[in-house]
Amino acid sequence: MSAERIGKPWSEMQRAAYTMSSALGIGKGKSFTEEHKAKISAANKGKRHSPETRAKMSTARMGNKNCLGRQLSPETRAKISAARRRELPLVLASRLAPVLEEA
């Protein structure tokens, strides 16, 4: 492990790597010539998915992917409510501090 990495959060190192790579133009994807794009297009023309593959793709798209409509238990709802009550004064205080300092 390099001396530069010690003590830095992982997200900070990722952000630095992303910023550096975007500034250098690295990781932008591969550019194809128009000729190559035409060859790829011609090679893929007329191809169809098999019925088995189509059935698998359909099954993969079905169902509740994001827990929409999920019912939380009363205990969980009480925990969320308590956590929000604890954080609300902190949020209000941070918003009111600049206003009170001006007065």
The first five atom37 places (N, CA, C, CB, O) and aatype in JSON, in Angstrom:
{
  "aatype": [12, 15, 0, 6, 1, 9, 7, 11, 14, 17, 15, 6, 12, 5, 1, 0, 0, 18, 16, 12, 15, 15, 0, 10, 7, 9, 7, 11, 7, 11, 15, 13, 16, 6, 6, 8, 11, 0, 11, 9, 15, 0, 0, 2, 11, 7, 11, 1, 8, 15, 14, 6, 16, 1, 0, 11, 12, 15, 16, 0, 1, 12, 7, 2, 11, 2, 4, 10, 7, 1, 5, 10, 15, 14, 6, 16, 1, 0, 11, 9, 15, 0, 0, 1, 1, 1, 6, 10, 14, 10, 19, 10, 0, 15, 1, 10, 0, 14, 19, 10, 6, 6, 0],
  "atom_mask": [
    [1, 1, 1, 1, 1],
    [1, 1, 1, 1, 1],
    [1, 1, 1, 1, 1],
    [1, 1, 1, 1, 1],
    [1, 1, 1, 1, 1],
    [1, 1, 1, 1, 1],
    [1, 1, 1, 0, 1],
    [1, 1, 1, 1, 1],
    [1, 1, 1, 1, 1],
    [1, 1, 1, 1, 1],
    [1, 1, 1, 1, 1],
    [1, 1, 1, 1, 1],
    [1, 1, 1, 1, 1],
    [1, 1, 1, 1, 1],
    [1, 1, 1, 1, 1],
    [1, 1, 1, 1, 1],
    [1, 1, 1, 1, 1],
    [1, 1, 1, 1, 1],
    [1, 1, 1, 1, 1],
    [1, 1, 1, 1, 1],
    [1, 1, 1, 1, 1],
    [1, 1, 1, 1, 1],
    [1, 1, 1, 1, 1],
    [1, 1, 1, 1, 1],
    [1, 1, 1, 0, 1],
    [1, 1, 1, 1, 1],
    [1, 1, 1, 0, 1],
    [1, 1, 1, 1, 1],
    [1, 1, 1, 0, 1],
    [1, 1, 1, 1, 1],
    [1, 1, 1, 1, 1],
    [1, 1, 1, 1, 1],
    [1, 1, 1, 1, 1],
    [1, 1, 1, 1, 1],
    [1, 1, 1, 1, 1],
    [1, 1, 1, 1, 1],
    [1, 1, 1, 1, 1],
    [1, 1, 1, 1, 1],
    [1, 1, 1, 1, 1],
    [1, 1, 1, 1, 1],
    [1, 1, 1, 1, 1],
    [1, 1, 1, 1, 1],
    [1, 1, 1, 1, 1],
    [1, 1, 1, 1, 1],
    [1, 1, 1, 1, 1],
    [1, 1, 1, 0, 1],
    [1, 1, 1, 1, 1],
    [1, 1, 1, 1, 1],
    [1, 1, 1, 1, 1],
    [1, 1, 1, 1, 1],
    [1, 1, 1, 1, 1],
    [1, 1, 1, 1, 1],
    [1, 1, 1, 1, 1],
    [1, 1, 1, 1, 1],
    [1, 1, 1, 1, 1],
    [1, 1, 1, 1, 1],
    [1, 1, 1, 1, 1],
    [1, 1, 1, 1, 1],
    [1, 1, 1, 1, 1],
    [1, 1, 1, 1, 1],
    [1, 1, 1, 1, 1],
    [1, 1, 1, 1, 1],
    [1, 1, 1, 0, 1],
    [1, 1, 1, 1, 1],
    [1, 1, 1, 1, 1],
    [1, 1, 1, 1, 1],
    [1, 1, 1, 1, 1],
    [1, 1, 1, 1, 1],
    [1, 1, 1, 0, 1],
    [1, 1, 1, 1, 1],
    [1, 1, 1, 1, 1],
    [1, 1, 1, 1, 1],
    [1, 1, 1, 1, 1],
    [1, 1, 1, 1, 1],
    [1, 1, 1, 1, 1],
    [1, 1, 1, 1, 1],
    [1, 1, 1, 1, 1],
    [1, 1, 1, 1, 1],
    [1, 1, 1, 1, 1],
    [1, 1, 1, 1, 1],
    [1, 1, 1, 1, 1],
    [1, 1, 1, 1, 1],
    [1, 1, 1, 1, 1],
    [1, 1, 1, 1, 1],
    [1, 1, 1, 1, 1],
    [1, 1, 1, 1, 1],
    [1, 1, 1, 1, 1],
    [1, 1, 1, 1, 1],
    [1, 1, 1, 1, 1],
    [1, 1, 1, 1, 1],
    [1, 1, 1, 1, 1],
    [1, 1, 1, 1, 1],
    [1, 1, 1, 1, 1],
    [1, 1, 1, 1, 1],
    [1, 1, 1, 1, 1],
    [1, 1, 1, 1, 1],
    [1, 1, 1, 1, 1],
    [1, 1, 1, 1, 1],
    [1, 1, 1, 1, 1],
    [1, 1, 1, 1, 1],
    [1, 1, 1, 1, 1],
    [1, 1, 1, 1, 1],
    [1, 1, 1, 1, 1]
  ],
  "atom_positions": [
    [[0.85, -1.17, 0.0], [0.0, 0.0, 0.0], [0.89, 1.23, 0.0], [-0.96, 0.0, 1.22], [1.84, 1.32, 0.78]],
    [[0.59, 2.18, -0.86], [1.43, 3.36, -0.96], [1.16, 4.31, 0.19], [1.2, 4.06, -2.31], [0.1, 4.27, 0.82]],
    [[2.12, 5.16, 0.47], [1.99, 6.12, 1.55], [0.87, 7.11, 1.29], [3.3, 6.86, 1.76], [0.28, 7.64, 2.24]],
    [[0.55, 7.36, 0.02], [-0.51, 8.32, -0.31], [-1.88, 7.79, 0.07], [-0.47, 8.65, -1.78], [-2.77, 8.57, 0.38]],
    [[-2.06, 6.47, 0.03], [-3.38, 5.88, 0.29], [-3.69, 5.78, 1.77], [-3.47, 4.52, -0.33], [-4.86, 5.76, 2.15]],
    [[-2.66, 5.71, 2.61], [-2.88, 5.49, 4.04], [-3.64, 6.67, 4.62], [-1.54, 5.28, 4.78], [-3.24, 7.82, 4.47]],
    [[-4.74, 6.36, 5.28], [-5.52, 7.38, 5.96], [-6.58, 8.05, 5.1], [0.0, 0.0, 0.0], [-7.38, 8.82, 5.63]],
    [[-6.63, 7.79, 3.81], [-7.64, 8.4, 2.96], [-8.84, 7.47, 2.84], [-7.06, 8.72, 1.57], [-8.68, 6.26, 2.71]],
    [[-10.03, 8.03, 2.88], [-11.2, 7.18, 2.66], [-11.21, 6.64, 1.24], [-12.5, 7.95, 2.94], [-10.7, 7.28, 0.32]],
    [[-11.79, 5.46, 1.07], [-11.81, 4.82, -0.23], [-12.54, 5.69, -1.25], [-12.47, 3.44, -0.13], [-12.1, 5.79, -2.4]],
    [[-13.65, 6.31, -0.85], [-14.42, 7.12, -1.79], [-13.6, 8.3, -2.3], [-15.71, 7.61, -1.13], [-13.74, 8.71, -3.45]],
    [[-12.74, 8.86, -1.44], [-11.91, 9.98, -1.86], [-10.89, 9.54, -2.91], [-11.18, 10.59, -0.65], [-10.61, 10.27, -3.86]],
    [[-10.35, 8.33, -2.74], [-9.39, 7.82, -3.72], [-10.09, 7.52, -5.04], [-8.69, 6.54, -3.19], [-9.53, 7.77, -6.11]],
    [[-11.33, 6.99, -4.98], [-12.07, 6.71, -6.2], [-12.37, 8.01, -6.94], [-13.37, 5.96, -5.88], [-12.23, 8.08, -8.16]],
    [[-12.78, 9.04, -6.19], [-13.11, 10.33, -6.8], [-11.88, 10.91, -7.49], [-13.65, 11.31, -5.74], [-11.98, 11.44, -8.59]],
    [[-10.72, 10.8, -6.84], [-9.49, 11.33, -7.42], [-9.14, 10.57, -8.7], [-8.34, 11.24, -6.41], [-8.72, 11.17, -9.69]],
    [[-9.3, 9.26, -8.68], [-8.98, 8.45, -9.86], [-9.94, 8.78, -11.0], [-9.05, 6.95, -9.52], [-9.51, 8.87, -12.15]],
    [[-11.23, 8.97, -10.69], [-12.2, 9.29, -11.72], [-11.91, 10.65, -12.33], [-13.62, 9.26, -11.15], [-11.95, 10.81, -13.55]],
    [[-11.62, 11.63, -11.48], [-11.34, 12.98, -11.96], [-10.11, 12.98, -12.86], [-11.15, 13.94, -10.79], [-10.1, 13.62, -13.91]],
    [[-9.08, 12.25, -12.42], [-7.86, 12.21, -13.2], [-8.09, 11.52, -14.54], [-6.75, 11.5, -12.41], [-7.59, 11.98, -15.57]],
    [[-8.83, 10.41, -14.52], [-9.04, 9.68, -15.78], [-9.9, 10.49, -16.74], [-9.69, 8.32, -15.5], [-9.67, 10.45, -17.95]],
    [[-10.9, 11.22, -16.23], [-11.73, 12.01, -17.14], [-10.94, 13.2, -17.69], [-13.0, 12.49, -16.41], [-11.17, 13.61, -18.83]],
    [[-10.04, 13.75, -16.9], [-9.23, 14.87, -17.39], [-8.26, 14.41, -18.47], [-8.47, 15.52, -16.23], [-7.94, 15.17, -19.38]],
    [[-7.8, 13.18, -18.35], [-6.85, 12.65, -19.33], [-7.55, 12.04, -20.53], [-5.96, 11.63, -18.68], [-6.89, 11.66, -21.5]],
    [[-8.87, 11.93, -20.49], [-9.6, 11.34, -21.6], [-9.58, 9.83, -21.59], [0.0, 0.0, 0.0], [-9.84, 9.2, -22.61]],
    [[-9.26, 9.24, -20.43], [-9.21, 7.79, -20.31], [-10.59, 7.29, -19.91], [-8.13, 7.34, -19.27], [-11.29, 7.95, -19.14]],
    [[-10.99, 6.15, -20.42], [-12.25, 5.54, -20.02], [-13.46, 6.16, -20.68], [0.0, 0.0, 0.0], [-14.57, 6.05, -20.15]],
    [[-13.29, 6.78, -21.81], [-14.4, 7.4, -22.51], [-15.09, 6.41, -23.44], [-13.92, 8.6, -23.29], [-16.09, 6.77, -24.07]],
    [[-14.6, 5.22, -23.55], [-15.18, 4.25, -24.46], [-14.38, 4.19, -25.75], [0.0, 0.0, 0.0], [-13.53, 5.04, -26.01]],
    [[-14.68, 3.18, -26.54], [-13.94, 2.99, -27.77], [-14.68, 3.66, -28.92], [-13.73, 1.5, -28.06], [-15.9, 3.53, -29.03]],
    [[-13.97, 4.37, -29.76], [-14.57, 5.01, -30.92], [-14.4, 4.11, -32.13], [-13.93, 6.41, -31.17], [-13.3, 3.65, -32.43]],
    [[-15.51, 3.87, -32.83], [-15.47, 3.05, -34.03], [-15.57, 3.93, -35.26], [-16.6, 2.01, -34.01], [-16.23, 4.97, -35.26]],
    [[-14.91, 3.5, -36.31], [-15.04, 4.21, -37.58], [-16.41, 3.89, -38.16], [-13.89, 3.82, -38.58], [-17.05, 2.92, -37.77]],
    [[-16.85, 4.71, -39.1], [-18.15, 4.48, -39.74], [-18.16, 3.14, -40.47], [-18.48, 5.63, -40.72], [-19.18, 2.45, -40.5]],
    [[-17.03, 2.78, -41.07], [-16.93, 1.5, -41.76], [-17.13, 0.34, -40.79], [-15.58, 1.38, -42.45], [-17.84, -0.62, -41.08]],
    [[-16.48, 0.45, -39.62], [-16.59, -0.62, -38.63], [-18.01, -0.7, -38.09], [-15.6, -0.4, -37.48], [-18.53, -1.8, -37.88]],
    [[-18.64, 0.45, -37.85], [-20.03, 0.46, -37.39], [-20.94, -0.23, -38.4], [-20.51, 1.9, -37.15], [-21.85, -0.96, -38.01]],
    [[-20.7, 0.0, -39.69], [-21.51, -0.63, -40.74], [-21.32, -2.14, -40.73], [-21.14, -0.06, -42.12], [-22.29, -2.88, -40.94]],
    [[-20.09, -2.61, -40.5], [-19.83, -4.05, -40.45], [-20.56, -4.69, -39.26], [-18.31, -4.32, -40.36], [-21.16, -5.76, -39.4]],
    [[-20.5, -4.04, -38.11], [-21.19, -4.56, -36.93], [-22.69, -4.61, -37.18], [-20.88, -3.7, -35.68], [-23.35, -5.59, -36.84]],
    [[-23.22, -3.55, -37.78], [-24.65, -3.49, -38.08], [-25.05, -4.61, -39.02], [-25.01, -2.13, -38.68], [-26.06, -5.27, -38.8]],
    [[-24.27, -4.82, -40.08], [-24.58, -5.87, -41.05], [-24.51, -7.25, -40.41], [-23.62, -5.79, -42.25], [-25.31, -8.13, -40.74]],
    [[-23.57, -7.45, -39.52], [-23.42, -8.76, -38.87], [-24.6, -9.06, -37.96], [-22.12, -8.81, -38.07], [-24.95, -10.23, -37.77]],
    [[-25.23, -8.03, -37.39], [-26.33, -8.24, -36.44], [-27.7, -8.21, -37.11], [-26.27, -7.2, -35.36], [-28.69, -8.49, -36.44]],
    [[-27.79, -7.88, -38.37], [-29.08, -7.81, -39.07], [-29.69, -9.2, -39.17], [-28.91, -7.21, -40.48], [-29.01, -10.18, -39.48]],
    [[-30.98, -9.27, -38.9], [-31.71, -10.52, -39.06], [-31.58, -11.5, -37.91], [0.0, 0.0, 0.0], [-32.21, -12.55, -37.93]],
    [[-30.77, -11.19, -36.91], [-30.62, -12.08, -35.77], [-31.83, -11.92, -34.85], [-29.3, -11.8, -35.0], [-32.27, -10.8, -34.58]],
    [[-32.36, -13.02, -34.38], [-33.49, -13.02, -33.46], [-33.13, -13.87, -32.25], [-34.77, -13.55, -34.16], [-32.37, -14.82, -32.34]],
    [[-33.71, -13.5, -31.12], [-33.54, -14.31, -29.92], [-34.42, -15.55, -30.03], [-33.88, -13.5, -28.62], [-35.51, -15.5, -30.59]],
    [[-33.93, -16.66, -29.49], [-34.71, -17.89, -29.52], [-35.89, -17.75, -28.56], [-33.82, -19.12, -29.14], [-35.86, -16.91, -27.66]],
    [[-36.93, -18.56, -28.74], [-38.08, -18.5, -27.81], [-37.67, -18.74, -26.36], [-39.13, -19.52, -28.22], [-38.23, -18.12, -25.45]],
    [[-36.69, -19.63, -26.14], [-36.24, -19.89, -24.76], [-35.6, -18.64, -24.17], [-35.23, -21.07, -24.74], [-35.86, -18.29, -23.02]],
    [[-34.77, -17.97, -24.96], [-34.1, -16.76, -24.49], [-35.13, -15.67, -24.23], [-33.06, -16.28, -25.5], [-35.03, -14.95, -23.23]],
    [[-36.11, -15.54, -25.12], [-37.15, -14.53, -24.94], [-37.94, -14.79, -23.67], [-38.09, -14.5, -26.15], [-38.3, -13.85, -22.96]],
    [[-38.22, -16.06, -23.37], [-38.94, -16.41, -22.15], [-38.11, -16.05, -20.92], [-39.3, -17.91, -22.14], [-38.64, -15.55, -19.93]],
    [[-36.81, -16.32, -20.98], [-35.93, -15.99, -19.86], [-35.87, -14.48, -19.64], [-34.52, -16.54, -20.09], [-35.91, -14.0, -18.51]],
    [[-35.78, -13.72, -20.74], [-35.73, -12.26, -20.64], [-37.03, -11.72, -20.05], [-35.46, -11.63, -22.02], [-37.0, -10.79, -19.24]],
    [[-38.15, -12.3, -20.44], [-39.44, -11.88, -19.93], [-39.54, -12.16, -18.43], [-40.57, -12.58, -20.68], [-40.0, -11.31, -17.67]],
    [[-39.1, -13.34, -18.02], [-39.14, -13.71, -16.6], [-38.25, -12.79, -15.77], [-38.7, -15.18, -16.42], [-38.6, -12.42, -14.65]],
    [[-37.1, -12.42, -16.31], [-36.17, -11.56, -15.58], [-36.76, -10.17, -15.35], [-34.85, -11.44, -16.34], [-36.44, -9.52, -14.35]],
    [[-37.62, -9.72, -16.24], [-38.21, -8.39, -16.11], [-39.43, -8.38, -15.2], [-38.6, -7.86, -17.46], [-39.88, -7.31, -14.78]],
    [[-39.97, -9.54, -14.88], [-41.17, -9.61, -14.06], [-40.85, -9.42, -12.6], [-41.89, -10.94, -14.27], [-39.71, -9.58, -12.16]],
    [[-41.88, -9.08, -11.86], [-41.73, -9.03, -10.41], [-41.39, -7.65, -9.91], [0.0, 0.0, 0.0], [-41.15, -6.72, -10.67]],
    [[-41.38, -7.56, -8.6], [-41.14, -6.3, -7.93], [-39.64, -6.16, -7.69], [-41.93, -6.21, -6.61], [-39.1, -6.82, -6.8]],
    [[-38.98, -5.33, -8.46], [-37.53, -5.2, -8.38], [-37.09, -4.22, -7.3], [-36.98, -4.75, -9.71], [-35.96, -4.31, -6.81]],
    [[-37.95, -3.3, -6.91], [-37.53, -2.24, -6.0], [-38.3, -2.21, -4.7], [-37.66, -0.92, -6.67], [-38.38, -1.17, -4.04]],
    [[-38.87, -3.32, -4.31], [-39.64, -3.43, -3.07], [-40.76, -2.4, -3.03], [-38.73, -3.26, -1.86], [-41.09, -1.88, -1.96]],
    [[-41.34, -2.09, -4.17], [-42.44, -1.15, -4.21], [-43.66, -1.81, -3.59], [-42.74, -0.68, -5.66], [-43.95, -2.98, -3.84]],
    [[-44.37, -1.05, -2.77], [-45.56, -1.59, -2.13], [-45.26, -2.46, -0.93], [0.0, 0.0, 0.0], [-46.16, -3.09, -0.39]],
    [[-44.03, -2.5, -0.51], [-43.66, -3.33, 0.64], [-44.24, -2.73, 1.9], [-42.12, -3.47, 0.75], [-44.14, -1.52, 2.13]],
    [[-44.84, -3.55, 2.72], [-45.43, -3.1, 3.97], [-44.41, -3.25, 5.09], [-46.72, -3.9, 4.28], [-43.9, -4.34, 5.35]],
    [[-44.11, -2.15, 5.75], [-43.19, -2.19, 6.88], [-43.95, -2.57, 8.14], [-42.48, -0.83, 7.06], [-45.12, -2.23, 8.32]],
    [[-43.27, -3.29, 9.01], [-43.9, -3.68, 10.27], [-44.04, -2.44, 11.15], [-43.07, -4.8, 11.0], [-43.3, -1.47, 10.98]],
    [[-44.99, -2.47, 12.11], [-45.14, -1.33, 13.02], [-43.86, -1.01, 13.78], [-46.26, -1.61, 14.02], [-43.57, 0.16, 14.05]],
    [[-43.08, -2.04, 14.14], [-41.83, -1.81, 14.86], [-40.84, -1.03, 13.99], [-41.2, -3.14, 15.31], [-40.18, -0.1, 14.47]],
    [[-40.73, -1.41, 12.72], [-39.82, -0.72, 11.81], [-40.26, 0.71, 11.59], [-39.73, -1.45, 10.47], [-39.43, 1.62, 11.58]],
    [[-41.57, 0.93, 11.42], [-42.09, 2.28, 11.25], [-41.79, 3.15, 12.46], [-43.59, 2.25, 10.98], [-41.47, 4.33, 12.33]],
    [[-41.9, 2.56, 13.67], [-41.61, 3.3, 14.9], [-40.13, 3.68, 14.96], [-42.0, 2.46, 16.15], [-39.79, 4.79, 15.39]],
    [[-39.25, 2.77, 14.52], [-37.81, 3.07, 14.51], [-37.5, 4.22, 13.55], [-37.0, 1.82, 14.12], [-36.72, 5.12, 13.88]],
    [[-38.09, 4.18, 12.36], [-37.86, 5.23, 11.38], [-38.37, 6.57, 11.91], [-38.54, 4.89, 10.03], [-37.71, 7.59, 11.77]],
    [[-39.54, 6.55, 12.52], [-40.13, 7.77, 13.07], [-39.24, 8.36, 14.16], [-41.53, 7.47, 13.63], [-39.02, 9.57, 14.2]],
    [[-38.73, 7.51, 15.03], [-37.86, 7.98, 16.11], [-36.57, 8.57, 15.55], [-37.54, 6.84, 17.09], [-36.09, 9.59, 16.04]],
    [[-36.02, 7.94, 14.54], [-34.78, 8.44, 13.94], [-35.02, 9.79, 13.29], [-34.23, 7.45, 12.91], [-34.18, 10.68, 13.38]],
    [[-36.16, 9.96, 12.63], [-36.46, 11.24, 11.99], [-36.69, 12.34, 13.02], [-37.69, 11.1, 11.09], [-36.31, 13.49, 12.8]],
    [[-37.31, 11.99, 14.13], [-37.52, 12.99, 15.19], [-36.18, 13.45, 15.77], [-38.41, 12.42, 16.33], [-36.02, 14.62, 16.13]],
    [[-35.21, 12.52, 15.85], [-33.89, 12.9, 16.38], [-33.15, 13.81, 15.42], [-33.04, 11.64, 16.66], [-32.46, 14.74, 15.85]],
    [[-33.28, 13.58, 14.11], [-32.5, 14.36, 13.16], [-33.16, 15.67, 12.79], [-32.26, 13.55, 11.92], [-32.47, 16.58, 12.32]],
    [[-34.46, 15.81, 12.98], [-35.15, 17.03, 12.59], [-34.61, 18.26, 13.31], [-36.62, 16.89, 12.85], [-34.38, 19.27, 12.65]],
    [[-34.4, 18.23, 14.63], [-33.83, 19.43, 15.28], [-32.45, 19.81, 14.73], [-33.73, 19.21, 16.79], [-32.12, 20.99, 14.65]],
    [[-31.65, 18.81, 14.35], [-30.33, 19.09, 13.8], [-30.46, 19.79, 12.44], [-29.51, 17.8, 13.66], [-29.72, 20.73, 12.15]],
    [[-31.39, 19.33, 11.63], [-31.59, 19.94, 10.31], [-32.08, 21.37, 10.47], [-32.59, 19.11, 9.48], [-31.59, 22.28, 9.81]],
    [[-33.05, 21.57, 11.36], [-33.58, 22.92, 11.57], [-32.51, 23.85, 12.12], [-34.79, 22.88, 12.52], [-32.41, 25.0, 11.7]],
    [[-31.71, 23.36, 13.06], [-30.67, 24.18, 13.65], [-29.65, 24.61, 12.59], [-29.97, 23.43, 14.79], [-29.19, 25.75, 12.59]],
    [[-29.29, 23.69, 11.68], [-28.31, 24.03, 10.66], [-28.88, 25.04, 9.67], [-27.85, 22.78, 9.92], [-28.14, 25.86, 9.11]],
    [[-30.2, 25.0, 9.44], [-30.81, 25.96, 8.52], [-31.03, 27.32, 9.18], [-32.14, 25.42, 8.01], [-30.98, 28.35, 8.52]],
    [[-31.28, 27.31, 10.48], [-31.56, 28.57, 11.18], [-30.29, 29.29, 11.61], [-32.43, 28.31, 12.38], [-30.33, 30.5, 11.82]],
    [[-29.18, 28.59, 11.74], [-27.95, 29.21, 12.22], [-27.54, 30.41, 11.39], [-26.84, 28.21, 12.22], [-27.25, 31.45, 11.98]],
    [[-27.49, 30.33, 10.05], [-27.11, 31.52, 9.26], [-28.08, 32.68, 9.43], [-27.01, 31.15, 7.79], [-27.68, 33.85, 9.42]],
    [[-29.37, 32.36, 9.58], [-30.38, 33.41, 9.74], [-30.19, 34.12, 11.07], [-31.79, 32.82, 9.64], [-30.3, 35.34, 11.15]],
    [[-29.92, 33.34, 12.12], [-29.73, 33.93, 13.45], [-28.44, 34.74, 13.52], [-29.74, 32.84, 14.52], [-28.38, 35.74, 14.24]],
    [[-27.41, 34.32, 12.8], [-26.15, 35.06, 12.81], [-26.29, 36.42, 12.14], [-25.06, 34.25, 12.12], [-25.64, 37.38, 12.54]],
    [[-27.14, 36.5, 11.12], [-27.34, 37.76, 10.4], [-28.08, 38.78, 11.28], [-28.12, 37.51, 9.1], [-27.84, 39.98, 11.18]],
    [[-28.98, 38.29, 12.13], [-29.81, 39.2, 12.92], [-29.07, 39.85, 14.04], [-30.98, 38.47, 13.48], [-29.65, 40.63, 14.79]]
  ]
}
